[in-house]
Structures are given as C-alpha cells and as structure tokens.
Amino acid sequence: MQMGRQYWMDHLAANKQAGISGAAYAKLHGISVKALYYWQRKLKPSVPSKSDSPGSGNFVALRVAHSPVVRAAVGCTLVMSSGLRLEMSSWPSAEWLVTLARTMQSVR
C-alpha cells in the first residue's frame, strides 16, 4: 500500500507532539523508521524539526511597512504575510522574532 504525503505529515506531527525519537515512534506505530526519516527530510520545510534552532541558518523574510499615520506610542510595526499586523512600543528581541516566525510557520 502506497502512503501519501498527508499520511507522513500526520505521522511526523504526531511524532513531534509525542516528544519521542523517530525510531521509538516508528516501532510503536509499526511503520518503517527509514521511511519516517526519509519523509522527515523530504517535508522538512513543512514540518519543523527539533533541530531547528536559532542560528541554524534558517531565515524568514519579514516585511516592515511604514504606516502613513504617525502614532507616538508605537515604536515599530510588524506586518506578516498573513495580514497580521503587530504594533509595538519598542523593537522586540531577535529571539522573540525567531519564535514568532516559527509559530507562524506551524500555523500554516
């Protein structure tokens, strides 16, 4: 039986949520460890792995838009590609931006 992309995306998400090794997860669910790791590599942009961490070379493009209306209380405005607009009184830390970007990716 040939298993499709969605099948493996579901397994990879469940494995991540379970918080156990790929080998342990595969054994528990009776699936091939080799296939699980293959699909993990193949779907890496779609399924963030535990090895994704700040400084690992992953970049997320952000667009900073200047608001035509001047608001004294807002230090910066972050507009996400989804249309989400965040107005902050000061610049957030780089770590916070990385966490936000990863969270937004996992919501897709």
C-alpha positions as CSV (number, residue, x, y, z in Angstrom):
1,M,0.0,0.0,0.0
2,Q,1.5,3.3,-1.0
3,M,1.3,6.1,1.6
4,G,0.9,9.7,0.6
5,R,2.3,13.0,1.7
6,Q,-0.6,13.7,4.1
7,Y,-0.1,10.3,5.8
8,W,3.5,11.1,6.6
9,M,2.8,14.7,7.6
10,D,0.3,13.4,10.1
11,H,2.9,10.9,11.5
12,L,5.6,13.5,11.6
13,A,3.4,15.9,13.5
14,A,2.3,13.2,15.9
15,N,5.9,12.1,16.5
16,K,6.8,15.7,17.3
17,Q,3.9,16.0,19.7
18,A,4.8,12.7,21.4
19,G,8.3,14.0,22.0
20,I,10.0,10.6,21.4
21,S,12.6,9.6,19.0
22,G,11.7,8.7,15.4
23,A,12.8,5.1,16.0
24,A,10.6,4.7,19.1
25,Y,7.7,6.3,17.3
26,A,8.1,4.1,14.3
27,K,8.3,0.9,16.4
28,L,5.2,2.0,18.4
29,H,3.2,2.6,15.3
30,G,4.5,-0.3,13.2
31,I,6.0,1.9,10.4
32,S,9.4,1.9,8.8
33,V,12.0,4.0,10.6
34,K,13.8,4.5,7.3
35,A,10.6,5.8,5.6
36,L,9.8,8.1,8.6
37,Y,13.2,9.7,8.4
38,Y,13.0,9.9,4.6
39,W,9.7,11.8,4.8
40,Q,11.0,14.0,7.6
41,R,13.9,15.1,5.3
42,K,11.5,15.4,2.3
43,L,8.9,17.5,4.2
44,K,11.4,19.5,6.3
45,P,10.1,22.9,5.1
46,S,6.5,21.8,6.0
47,V,7.3,20.2,9.3
48,P,9.8,22.0,11.7
49,S,12.1,19.5,13.4
50,K,13.7,19.6,16.9
51,S,17.0,20.6,15.2
52,D,15.5,23.9,14.1
53,S,17.0,26.4,16.5
54,P,18.2,30.0,16.4
55,G,21.4,30.2,14.5
56,S,20.8,27.1,12.5
57,G,20.8,29.0,9.2
58,N,17.0,29.3,8.8
59,F,15.8,32.7,7.7
60,V,12.3,34.0,7.5
61,A,11.5,37.0,5.3
62,L,9.8,39.8,7.1
63,R,8.4,43.0,5.5
64,V,8.4,46.1,7.6
65,A,5.9,48.6,6.4
66,H,5.9,52.3,7.3
67,S,2.5,53.4,8.5
68,P,1.1,56.6,6.8
69,V,-0.3,57.6,10.2
70,V,2.2,58.6,12.8
71,R,1.4,57.1,16.2
72,A,3.6,58.4,19.0
73,A,3.1,55.3,21.2
74,V,4.2,52.8,18.6
75,G,8.0,52.2,18.1
76,C,7.6,49.7,15.3
77,T,5.0,47.9,13.3
78,L,5.5,44.3,12.0
79,V,3.2,43.2,9.2
80,M,3.2,39.5,8.5
81,S,2.4,38.0,5.0
82,S,-0.8,36.6,6.5
83,G,-2.0,40.2,7.1
84,L,-1.3,40.1,10.8
85,R,-0.2,43.5,12.0
86,L,1.7,43.9,15.3
87,E,2.3,47.4,16.7
88,M,4.9,47.5,19.5
89,S,6.3,50.3,21.5
90,S,9.8,49.1,21.1
91,W,11.8,46.7,18.9
92,P,11.4,43.0,20.0
93,S,14.5,40.9,20.6
94,A,15.8,38.7,17.8
95,E,14.9,35.6,19.9
96,W,11.3,36.7,20.1
97,L,11.1,37.3,16.3
98,V,12.5,33.8,15.7
99,T,9.9,32.3,18.0
100,L,7.1,34.3,16.3
101,A,8.3,33.2,12.8
102,R,8.4,29.6,13.8
103,T,4.9,29.8,15.4
104,M,3.5,31.4,12.3
105,Q,5.0,28.7,10.1
106,S,3.5,26.0,12.3
107,V,0.1,27.6,12.0
108,R,0.1,27.3,8.1
